[in-house]
Amino acid sequence: MSIPHALLGLLESGPRHGYDLKRAYDERFGHDRPLHYGQVYSTLARLLKNGLVEERGIEPGGGPERKRYAITDAGVTDVDSWLMTPEKPELYLQNTLYTKVVLALLSGRSAADVLDSQRAAHLKTMRELTTRKRNGDLADQLICDHALFHLEADLRWLEVTTARLDELRKQVS
C-alpha cells in the first residue's frame, strides 16, 4: 500500500487537516493497520516538499493550530499515474513455507506436520475472514474476498505438496 498515494487520493475530494486524513484513511483502508499520526504528518511534510500538496490555511484549534492541505496539479498527475500503473503480481516462487518443507525433509523432521500446522492456521484465518466478511460493509467484503482467494490458493498448494512429499523427499535427499 502506498500511503502517500492513498493520502493524495483522499485529498482529491477537497482540502483536509492531517487529523481528518488519518480518520478517512483508517475508515477506508486501515482496518487492520491504522496509521499513526506521526506517519500522516511526516508523509504530508514529504508531499509538501515534493510539491504534491500545498498548505491551504491554518486554523486555530483546541490544541495546536491545524494546517489544511490540498492536492496540487502535480499531485493529481502523480495519483493518476500511480492508479494506472499495474501492481506487480506476487509470484511466491520461493516462499518461506516451501523453505520450511524442504528443511524439514532435509533434517528428518515431519514435513507433513509442517504442512498440517500451516493448513490449520490458514483455515482458522479463513474462518475469521468469513465472519468479518459476513458482518462487514461492501469494502470489508471485497477486502476479505481478496484475502480468502489467496488463502484458497495456498490451501491448494498445501494439498498438492502433501501429495508429493515422497517425491520431494527423494529429490532433496
Secondary structure, 3 states (H helix, E strand, C coil): CCHHHHHHHHHCCCCEEHHHHHHHHHHHCCCCCCCCHHHHHHHHHHHHHCCCEEEEEEECCCCCCEEEEEECHHHHHHHHHHHHCCCCCCCCCCCHHHHHHHHHHHHCCCHHHHHHHHHHHHHHHHHHHHHHHHHCCHHHHHHHHHHHHHHHHHHHHHHHHHHCHHHHHHHHC
